[in-house]
Amino acid sequence: MTLQVTRATFDEVMVPNYAPSAIIPVRGEGSRVWDKEGKEYIDFAGGIAVTALGHSHPTLVNVMREQAGQLWHLANVMTNEPALRLAKKLTDKTFADRVFFANSGAEANEAAFKLARRYAFDHFYPEKHEIIAFNKSFHGRTLFTVSVGGQAKYKEGFEPTPGGIKHCDYNDIEQLKAIISDKTCAVVIEPIQGEGGVIPADKEFAKQVRELCDQYNALLVFDEVQSGVGRTGTLYAYEQLGVKPDVLTTAKALGNGFPVGAMLATEETAKSLAFGTHGSTYGGNPMACSIAEAVIDIVDTPEVLSGIQERHDIFVAGLKAINEKLNVFKDIRGMGLLIGAEVVDSLAGKAGTFVTAAAAEDLFVLVAGPNVLRLAPSLIIPKEDIAEGLSRLEKAIEKAIANA
Ligand SMILES: Cc1ncc(COP(=O)(O)O)c(C=O)c1O
């Protein structure tokens, strides 16, 4: 007999590092999700920018079933066909020549940061080990990635953290100029800051970051863990910035919920992760790579990519309409289907109340920090679901502000 569990079981047996909502979904299809009682929800959160093709996409379910009946795992003592096919597609479609597979965004970043240090070690001198990242950035929760991330709260109590890391404000080239030097081995940047509040990089800023990296022989690392795989309307967001990185990390939507991450690199930089320098037991396993290959095949098509801007416009128009009635947002921004709505000053710190109120109206949404409501739905969310979800959101916000 199946063991009966409830939300209370979480508080008994799980490490308390999360505070999950009272809802326990058991099934999803497209952008709709159901709990055990059969209650239906609309999903504007996409598992935090992960389920880019919605829940239980039939092609992905078939690919997974087929691969599950063939081969699950070998470890990297042998390669496998799905990994090779996926790597071939990722390199054909991007600036990159080489791929390293990991299981998550943090691990892909860990590989990128280690590569940056190792590249400088191979080509320059020991003092050239500094990594520059941006305030409010988020790069994962391992000790190295919280240290590179620009949010002090994620490091607190975990010191001593890795050193040789500097931060400055995003979109402020003068601050970067003041701290970049011959000691810098890499500049790490999200093309659009996700967790930091859905803030896109200015094109001119990105261009100048590239120039500074070239001037100081530093690698430019784009963290596209959240912005990648179609999220912003192109396969990777860097395509819209007109700037090519040396290294790029991708995860989240790459597996549509199946854990997989990747670090993409140029031929020249990749050489520094020579045999034996880095590794992962699961990274690049055939299950993850077969699913990711199918995700890339589906996302990187004109049908899916062209639908993203169209849906962006519908969401933004809907949020503006809500704002005209309720006057709750001071800014609505984002790229593609990574959309942020920053609350007005009188609601500062209260974006989280919109999430709780939305759940009560059977809608999943996210925050990006205390002041920004974030939407990261499926890239193929049906337009009826957008309309229905926006009307639930309006009711939720109305109730949230009545109780504020
Ligand atoms: C930009 C960025 N980098 C890295 C990560 C970490 O990814 P993961 O949680 O898969 O380790 C995230 C997760 O939110 C992210 O948004």
The ligand as an SDF file (V2000), in Angstrom:
LIG
                    3D

 16 16  0  0  0  0  0  0  0  0999 V2000
   20.8690   32.7310  -13.4820 C   0  0  0  0  0  0  0  0  0  0  0  0
   20.9090   31.4800  -12.6250 C   0  0  0  0  0  0  0  0  0  0  0  0
   22.0570   30.8190  -12.4870 N   0  0  0  0  0  0  0  0  0  0  0  0
   22.1360   29.6940  -11.7600 C   0  0  0  0  0  0  0  0  0  0  0  0
   21.0340   29.1850  -11.1170 C   0  0  0  0  0  0  0  0  0  0  0  0
   21.1700   27.9290  -10.3050 C   0  0  0  0  0  0  0  0  0  0  0  0
   20.5960   26.8580  -10.9810 O   0  0  0  0  0  0  0  0  0  0  0  0
   20.2520   25.5130  -10.1850 P   0  0  0  0  0  0  0  0  0  0  0  0
   19.2090   25.8620   -9.1800 O   0  0  0  0  0  0  0  0  0  0  0  0
   19.7870   24.5640  -11.2570 O   0  0  0  0  0  0  0  0  0  0  0  0
   21.5140   25.0550   -9.5400 O   0  0  0  0  0  0  0  0  0  0  0  0
   19.8080   29.8420  -11.2370 C   0  0  0  0  0  0  0  0  0  0  0  0
   18.6150   29.3340  -10.5330 C   0  0  0  0  0  0  0  0  0  0  0  0
   17.6620   30.0400  -10.2990 O   0  0  0  0  0  0  0  0  0  0  0  0
   19.7380   31.0240  -12.0170 C   0  0  0  0  0  0  0  0  0  0  0  0
   18.5980   31.7060  -12.1570 O   0  0  0  0  0  0  0  0  0  0  0  0
  1  2  1  0
  2  3  1  0
  2 15  2  0
  3  4  2  0
  4  5  1  0
  5  6  1  0
  5 12  2  0
  6  7  1  0
  7  8  1  0
  8  9  2  0
  8 10  1  0
  8 11  1  0
 12 13  1  0
 12 15  1  0
 13 14  2  0
 15 16  1  0
M  END
$$$$
